[in-house]
Amino acid sequence: MNPISQYSNQSEKNDKMKKLITIVLLCAYVSAIYGQAKKTRVRVEVSPLKVDSMWVNVYEGKTEPKILKPDANGTFTFSTIVEKGTDARISIDNPISGEVHLYLEPEDDLLIRTDFKENTIFSGKGGGNSSVINELMNMYRTNYGKLDVTKTSLAIFYEQIAEVNKANTDFLDANRSRVSKEFYEDQKVQFYYGALGEDIQMPYLLSLGLKKKLSEVFPSGYIDMFKKMKLSDSLLIHKGYTNFVKDYLPAYLRICRMYQLGRLDSVSTQPETEKRAMEYEQVKEHLTGQSRIMALFGIINNTLQRAKNVTQYKGYIQQFAADGGSQQQVDELQRAYDEALKLSAGAVPPPFTLDDLNGKQVSLQDFAGKVIYIDFWASWCSPCRYEMKNGSPKLHARLADNKDVVFLYISIDDSEEKWRQAIQEDKIEGIHLLSKGGMKSVVAKAFNISGIPRYVIIGRDGRIVDKDATRPSQDITYDKIMDAVKAK
């Protein structure tokens, strides 16, 4: 080779290598700066209490539920990375139980001074957002806790629900000047579509709890609710809208279709395969764009989470791909399918050990040879609490003399105080365990829990009988438990 050419080639290689190294270093620098810009910090000072540990749960982002310890000055500090605004919560169990709600945005630097009772002060960047969300959540729970369908007519009960939801948006509007534009817009969407989701679900829950036909509790204007749904792909950046499209809208369209067919009172007994097929068909007919794709994804994902026999729904994954689903979504559904197989009937449930009300460790092995009815719930879950007040006592009474049945209640609360308080208020009998962290808690993730209430039946042989069992208020639940008792 010509020495000059060889030198020239080597020189070009060196230049290319220098450029490549420069690009890599520049990318690393930009990534570092970007990461720093996205970091959000929260400091918590507790007074006059002496607190040894604290739970923190960020509902979006890269932070799993974890325990914090104080520094030498008694201050609790955690940092996380959030891509956009998200809800969060901090809570303590000792020397008292309490919780504070937060709303975190990228680059927030928040200082919280609290006694975990009535005095909580937020300051620093993001302080206004967290102050408003904490006040709002406390107000909402107080208002919602006053609702009792057994003490009023259905018409007034529906009006009361509407008033509670209106109080949320009124409070948000009144405090708009205290919060960021992003927070206001996100929460406005959250409350609007959260209320619509509640309106969709409530008649069905009431029909089960009150043991009435759906037509007897069906509110006027239900069918026309579709006109209130401002469906737009631009809203998919909001978790509240996305969850509504995935989790509530398909069921609403199915109920409306059953109404049109004159089959409204058969909604609760409709075969699962028919439900899914009808929802899929109605979403394709009534929705467009990415909202339609998201709703179809929700139908399949929720089905795989709950189906007793997931193999009969496997074909939906490829159908979804043909209907426009992205490869990322298809891959996610395939993973959900694979995980669901591990919890199918006959499978061994994932092991766990949790503390009960007295601090005693409890595991499934402690109930070998018995049928276990597991109730996954939380103090903040109104449908869960409704079942406990109206369904569980009757089911317990029917099985009071049967020593082969165990009622196991697993709460995913973050607050031990709220957990204990709910048990006392609702007078819930059974064995109570706490798995902190919401849907991200260890046991919730192990059982693939995506929503509550959720019920699971474990047979005498220690294997899963039904990973998505019927509710305590449904008469068939007693029959299913007795079938498991009689099974050899």
NORFEN-V251069 format. One record per backbone hydrogen bond with DSSP energy under -0.5 kcal/mol. CO is the residue of the C=O (numbers start at 1). NH is the residue of the N-H. E is the energy in kcal/mol with one decimal. If there is no record, write none. Layout:
co = <CO/CO>
nh = <NH/NH>
e = <E/E>
This chain:
co = <2/3/4/5/6/7/8/9/10/11/12/13/14/15/16/17/18/19/20/21/22/23/24/25/26/27/28/29/30/31/32/33/34/35/36/38/38/40/41/42/43/44/44/45/49/54/55/56/57/57/62/66/68/71/74/75/76/78/80/80/81/86/87/88/89/90/91/92/98/100/102/104/105/108/109/110/111/112/112/113/114/118/119/121/123/124/125/126/127/128/129/130/131/132/133/134/135/136/137/138/139/140/141/142/143/144/148/149/153/154/155/156/157/158/159/160/161/162/163/164/165/166/167/168/169/170/171/173/175/176/180/181/182/183/184/185/186/187/188/189/190/191/192/193/194/195/196/197/198/199/201/202/203/204/205/206/207/213/213/214/214/219/222/223/224/225/225/226/228/229/232/233/234/235/237/238/239/240/241/242/243/244/244/245/248/249/250/251/252/253/254/255/256/257/258/259/263/264/266/267/271/272/273/274/275/276/277/278/279/280/281/282/283/288/288/289/290/291/292/293/294/295/296/297/298/299/300/301/302/303/308/309/310/311/313/314/314/315/316/317/318/319/320/321/326/327/328/329/330/331/332/333/334/335/336/337/338/339/340/341/344/347/347/352/354/355/356/360/362/363/364/365/367/371/371/372/372/373/374/374/375/375/376/376/377/378/380/381/382/383/384/385/386/387/387/388/391/392/393/394/395/397/399/401/402/404/406/406/407/407/408/408/409/409/410/411/412/414/415/416/417/418/419/420/421/422/423/423/427/430/431/432/433/437/438/441/442/443/444/445/448/454/455/456/456/457/457/458/459/460/462/463/464/466/466/471/474/474/475/475/476/477/478/479/480/481/482/483>
nh = <6/7/8/9/10/11/12/13/14/15/16/17/18/19/20/21/22/23/24/25/26/27/28/29/30/31/32/33/34/35/36/37/38/39/39/82/107/80/110/78/112/46/76/114/51/68/91/66/59/89/64/56/54/74/46/71/44/42/40/82/62/104/59/102/57/100/55/98/92/90/88/86/108/41/125/43/123/45/114/121/47/120/115/113/111/127/109/130/131/132/133/134/135/136/137/138/139/140/141/142/143/144/145/146/146/147/151/152/157/158/159/160/161/162/163/164/165/166/167/168/169/170/171/172/173/174/175/176/178/179/184/185/186/187/188/189/190/191/192/193/194/195/196/197/198/199/200/201/202/203/205/206/207/208/209/210/212/216/217/217/218/222/225/226/227/228/229/229/230/231/235/236/237/238/239/242/243/244/245/246/247/248/249/250/252/253/254/255/256/257/258/259/260/261/263/262/266/267/270/270/275/276/277/278/279/280/281/282/283/284/285/286/287/291/292/293/294/295/296/297/298/299/300/301/302/303/304/305/306/307/345/312/313/314/316/317/318/319/320/321/322/323/325/324/330/331/332/333/334/335/336/337/338/339/340/341/342/342/343/344/347/349/464/364/362/434/359/356/354/366/367/368/370/373/406/374/458/408/376/456/377/410/453/454/412/381/382/385/386/387/388/389/390/391/392/393/395/396/397/398/399/400/402/403/405/371/373/408/409/431/375/410/411/433/377/435/438/416/419/420/421/422/423/424/425/426/427/428/429/432/409/357/411/440/441/445/446/447/449/448/450/376/469/374/458/465/466/372/462/369/349/459/346/457/469/474/477/478/478/479/480/481/482/483/484/485/486/487>
e = <-3.0/-2.5/-2.6/-2.9/-2.3/-2.6/-2.3/-2.4/-2.5/-2.5/-2.6/-2.6/-2.5/-2.4/-2.6/-2.8/-2.5/-2.6/-2.7/-2.8/-2.5/-2.7/-2.5/-2.4/-2.8/-2.8/-2.3/-2.6/-2.9/-2.9/-2.3/-2.3/-1.7/-0.9/-0.6/-0.9/-0.6/-2.4/-2.6/-2.2/-2.8/-0.5/-2.6/-2.3/-0.7/-3.8/-2.0/-1.8/-0.5/-1.9/-0.6/-2.1/-1.7/-2.0/-0.5/-2.1/-2.9/-2.5/-3.2/-0.5/-1.0/-2.9/-2.1/-2.7/-2.6/-2.6/-3.1/-1.8/-2.3/-2.4/-1.9/-2.2/-2.1/-2.4/-0.8/-2.9/-2.4/-3.3/-0.5/-3.0/-1.9/-0.7/-1.8/-2.6/-2.7/-2.2/-1.1/-1.9/-2.2/-2.1/-2.4/-2.2/-2.0/-2.7/-2.5/-1.8/-2.1/-2.7/-2.3/-1.8/-2.5/-3.0/-2.0/-0.6/-0.9/-1.4/-1.7/-0.9/-2.4/-2.6/-1.7/-2.5/-2.1/-2.0/-2.1/-2.2/-2.3/-2.2/-2.1/-1.2/-1.5/-2.6/-2.2/-2.2/-2.6/-2.4/-1.2/-1.3/-1.5/-1.1/-2.4/-2.4/-2.4/-2.8/-2.3/-1.9/-2.3/-2.8/-2.0/-2.6/-1.9/-2.1/-1.6/-2.2/-1.9/-2.4/-2.0/-2.0/-2.5/-0.6/-2.0/-2.8/-2.3/-1.6/-2.8/-3.0/-1.6/-1.2/-0.8/-1.0/-0.6/-1.5/-1.5/-0.8/-1.6/-1.8/-0.6/-0.9/-1.0/-1.9/-1.7/-1.7/-0.6/-2.2/-0.5/-2.3/-2.9/-1.5/-2.5/-2.3/-3.0/-2.0/-2.3/-0.5/-2.1/-2.4/-1.9/-2.5/-2.4/-1.9/-2.5/-2.1/-2.1/-1.8/-3.2/-1.3/-2.2/-1.6/-0.8/-0.7/-2.3/-2.4/-1.9/-2.5/-2.6/-2.5/-2.2/-2.7/-2.5/-1.9/-1.5/-2.4/-2.4/-0.6/-1.4/-1.6/-2.7/-2.1/-2.5/-2.5/-2.3/-2.2/-2.0/-2.9/-2.7/-1.8/-2.6/-1.8/-1.3/-3.2/-0.9/-1.1/-2.0/-1.0/-1.4/-1.6/-0.6/-1.8/-2.6/-1.7/-2.1/-1.5/-2.4/-1.3/-2.4/-2.7/-1.9/-2.3/-2.2/-2.1/-2.1/-2.3/-2.3/-2.3/-2.3/-1.7/-0.7/-0.9/-1.6/-1.1/-2.3/-0.5/-3.0/-0.6/-3.1/-1.3/-1.9/-2.3/-2.4/-1.4/-2.1/-1.3/-2.1/-0.5/-2.8/-0.7/-2.6/-2.2/-0.6/-1.9/-0.5/-2.5/-0.5/-1.5/-2.3/-1.5/-0.9/-2.3/-2.4/-2.0/-2.0/-1.8/-2.4/-2.9/-2.6/-0.5/-1.9/-2.9/-2.1/-1.8/-1.1/-1.0/-1.5/-0.9/-1.0/-3.1/-2.9/-0.7/-0.6/-2.7/-2.7/-0.6/-0.6/-3.1/-1.9/-3.3/-1.8/-0.6/-1.9/-2.7/-2.8/-2.3/-1.9/-2.1/-2.7/-2.7/-0.7/-1.6/-0.6/-0.5/-3.4/-0.5/-2.7/-1.7/-1.8/-2.5/-1.9/-2.3/-3.3/-1.0/-0.6/-3.1/-2.6/-3.3/-0.5/-2.9/-1.6/-2.3/-1.9/-1.2/-0.7/-3.0/-3.1/-2.7/-0.5/-1.5/-1.8/-0.5/-0.9/-1.0/-2.4/-2.3/-2.4/-2.4/-1.7/-2.0/-2.3/-1.2>
